[in-house]
């Protein structure tokens, strides 16, 4: 009988530990804390205009983006909920690139005009062999192991941004990977 009571107490302790960990993790990572970005995080984490549509169909993706009014934004995350801590790290990291207008300063709030510009870079920038090697290697080293977790508008926009940075700023593989990881708009 004592053996079953000990097992029951151990089971209750495990359940309590899991519940406490769940509350701690969801409170500290997915909900905005106090600070200047908290209201923006809350709004963006509930936005749904950043969606993965027409995956892999480049012409349909471009057509979909082109049909968006210029005064609108792709907002929110596409694949998983935004994470408060990760969001803060991204925003802080992107401030280092504020002098380069082509780099969106908030991956969860990108203007349609800027997305169209980035898609244009993907289409219109031609890289030489050395630059193309940098481009291809960087894609494999990002946290998504590509320009985005799926071949959506962000995949083409991030690839366009990479081409732009390689061509106009002579960015190396490490620099491209850093920027693209900061631009990840998939959430999490």
Secondary structure, 3 states (H helix, E strand, C coil): CHHHHHHHHHHHHHHHHHHHHHHHHHHHHCCCCCCCCHHHHHHHHHCCCCCCCCCCCHHHHHHHHHCCCCCCEEECCCCCCCCHHHHHHHHHHHHHHCCCCCCCCCCCEEEHHHHHHHHHHHHHCCCCHHHHHHHHHHHHHCCCCCCCCCCCHHHHHHHHHHHHHHHHHCCCHHHHHHHHHHCCCCCC
